[in-house]
Amino acid sequence: MISISSAQLDAWLGLFVFPLTRVLGLLAMTPVFNNAALPVRVRLVMGLGITFALAPALPPPPAIEAGSWLGLAVIAEQMLIGVMMGFALRIALAALDVTGELIGLQMGLSFATFFDPSSSSQTPVMTQFLGFLTALMFLAMNGHLLTITLLAESFTLLPVSTTPFHAAALWSIVTSAAMMFSLGVMLALPLITALLVTNISLGVLSRVAPSLNLFAVGFPVTLALGFIVLWLTLPYLGAAMESVFNRGFEVLELSVRVAAGG
């Protein structure tokens, strides 16, 4: 008769429960994975599948009971690490949301909004368009596979243990949030420049011909020019998005290294 002791059961539970919390925390924050269109059950099954695939290759967890107070503290820490990693990647991709906001504002499309289920708020149509394009480019560039690879490496750099991670990792993510605005402005700069020149020209035209209805003429001109410039810059947007993704993965890896004390 096979007998299983409580220590063996706790060891088996710890082998899957502790990594599972980090995986689920990452999936809850990482773009594409945390899309509201993806059912919670699918994300849970995905997290279980990733955990079962990674568990045999992970360093052995500490011999503590998952249901004890210390075990619950370790679970909370692993959840925080996963959320921190997903948030680091989310900051970089939020630069494209800033780009959409700026483009929509300059083109006069800031009033055209749709309900975004992922943020539960009204989002400008240009932000929605760039968001869908970002998700497609992220999957096309195997960003989801690279995310899982970095997740697996995080267990080597920052294994499951009872030692708290360095809080400096949270500050490194906060300081890297500035790139969200800088990258967003740089991506929107071609269109901002073109529309700035257009608005200056319309201002001069309104001074030359005061009887001209600037609102009736200016809005179609800026809207048409904005779509033309956006169409011309779309072929180069892929390379720009790739650099944004790389920057996000760098921040993710840096946060894990800082958390590990490296």
NORQUIWO-V852647 format. One record per residue. N is the residue number from 1. PHI is phi in whole degrees, 0 to 359 (NA if undefined). Layout:
n:N phi:PHI
n:N phi:PHI
//
This chain:
n:1 phi:NA
n:2 phi:276
n:3 phi:243
n:4 phi:242
n:5 phi:278
n:6 phi:294
n:7 phi:294
n:8 phi:294
n:9 phi:296
n:10 phi:295
n:11 phi:294
n:12 phi:293
n:13 phi:295
n:14 phi:296
n:15 phi:294
n:16 phi:247
n:17 phi:292
n:18 phi:295
n:19 phi:295
n:20 phi:298
n:21 phi:295
n:22 phi:293
n:23 phi:296
n:24 phi:294
n:25 phi:296
n:26 phi:293
n:27 phi:294
n:28 phi:287
n:29 phi:244
n:30 phi:288
n:31 phi:302
n:32 phi:77
n:33 phi:290
n:34 phi:265
n:35 phi:297
n:36 phi:294
n:37 phi:289
n:38 phi:271
n:39 phi:301
n:40 phi:297
n:41 phi:296
n:42 phi:295
n:43 phi:294
n:44 phi:294
n:45 phi:297
n:46 phi:297
n:47 phi:296
n:48 phi:296
n:49 phi:296
n:50 phi:296
n:51 phi:294
n:52 phi:296
n:53 phi:285
n:54 phi:272
n:55 phi:306
n:56 phi:297
n:57 phi:262
n:58 phi:274
n:59 phi:298
n:60 phi:297
n:61 phi:284
n:62 phi:294
n:63 phi:278
n:64 phi:228
n:65 phi:284
n:66 phi:293
n:67 phi:268
n:68 phi:280
n:69 phi:297
n:70 phi:293
n:71 phi:296
n:72 phi:294
n:73 phi:294
n:74 phi:293
n:75 phi:297
n:76 phi:297
n:77 phi:294
n:78 phi:294
n:79 phi:297
n:80 phi:295
n:81 phi:296
n:82 phi:297
n:83 phi:296
n:84 phi:297
n:85 phi:294
n:86 phi:294
n:87 phi:291
n:88 phi:298
n:89 phi:286
n:90 phi:293
n:91 phi:298
n:92 phi:296
n:93 phi:287
n:94 phi:292
n:95 phi:300
n:96 phi:288
n:97 phi:293
n:98 phi:296
n:99 phi:300
n:100 phi:296
n:101 phi:298
n:102 phi:293
n:103 phi:295
n:104 phi:297
n:105 phi:292
n:106 phi:289
n:107 phi:278
n:108 phi:85
n:109 phi:256
n:110 phi:292
n:111 phi:277
n:112 phi:274
n:113 phi:234
n:114 phi:231
n:115 phi:281
n:116 phi:260
n:117 phi:293
n:118 phi:289
n:119 phi:252
n:120 phi:55
n:121 phi:209
n:122 phi:280
n:123 phi:239
n:124 phi:302
n:125 phi:295
n:126 phi:291
n:127 phi:294
n:128 phi:297
n:129 phi:298
n:130 phi:293
n:131 phi:294
n:132 phi:296
n:133 phi:295
n:134 phi:295
n:135 phi:298
n:136 phi:294
n:137 phi:293
n:138 phi:298
n:139 phi:287
n:140 phi:294
n:141 phi:269
n:142 phi:58
n:143 phi:294
n:144 phi:293
n:145 phi:289
n:146 phi:293
n:147 phi:297
n:148 phi:294
n:149 phi:297
n:150 phi:294
n:151 phi:297
n:152 phi:295
n:153 phi:291
n:154 phi:295
n:155 phi:288
n:156 phi:277
n:157 phi:287
n:158 phi:228
n:159 phi:290
n:160 phi:291
n:161 phi:203
n:162 phi:274
n:163 phi:277
n:164 phi:295
n:165 phi:281
n:166 phi:288
n:167 phi:291
n:168 phi:297
n:169 phi:296
n:170 phi:294
n:171 phi:291
n:172 phi:295
n:173 phi:290
n:174 phi:296
n:175 phi:292
n:176 phi:281
n:177 phi:293
n:178 phi:296
n:179 phi:292
n:180 phi:300
n:181 phi:280
n:182 phi:295
n:183 phi:293
n:184 phi:298
n:185 phi:292
n:186 phi:295
n:187 phi:290
n:188 phi:271
n:189 phi:298
n:190 phi:302
n:191 phi:289
n:192 phi:298
n:193 phi:296
n:194 phi:297
n:195 phi:285
n:196 phi:295
n:197 phi:298
n:198 phi:295
n:199 phi:294
n:200 phi:296
n:201 phi:295
n:202 phi:293
n:203 phi:294
n:204 phi:295
n:205 phi:295
n:206 phi:291
n:207 phi:284
n:208 phi:286
n:209 phi:237
n:210 phi:298
n:211 phi:284
n:212 phi:288
n:213 phi:282
n:214 phi:294
n:215 phi:291
n:216 phi:287
n:217 phi:264
n:218 phi:292
n:219 phi:296
n:220 phi:297
n:221 phi:294
n:222 phi:295
n:223 phi:293
n:224 phi:295
n:225 phi:294
n:226 phi:297
n:227 phi:292
n:228 phi:294
n:229 phi:295
n:230 phi:296
n:231 phi:294
n:232 phi:289
n:233 phi:269
n:234 phi:301
n:235 phi:299
n:236 phi:263
n:237 phi:287
n:238 phi:297
n:239 phi:295
n:240 phi:294
n:241 phi:294
n:242 phi:298
n:243 phi:294
n:244 phi:294
n:245 phi:298
n:246 phi:298
n:247 phi:296
n:248 phi:296
n:249 phi:292
n:250 phi:296
n:251 phi:296
n:252 phi:299
n:253 phi:294
n:254 phi:296
n:255 phi:296
n:256 phi:292
n:257 phi:294
n:258 phi:293
n:259 phi:297
n:260 phi:278
n:261 phi:88
n:262 phi:271
//
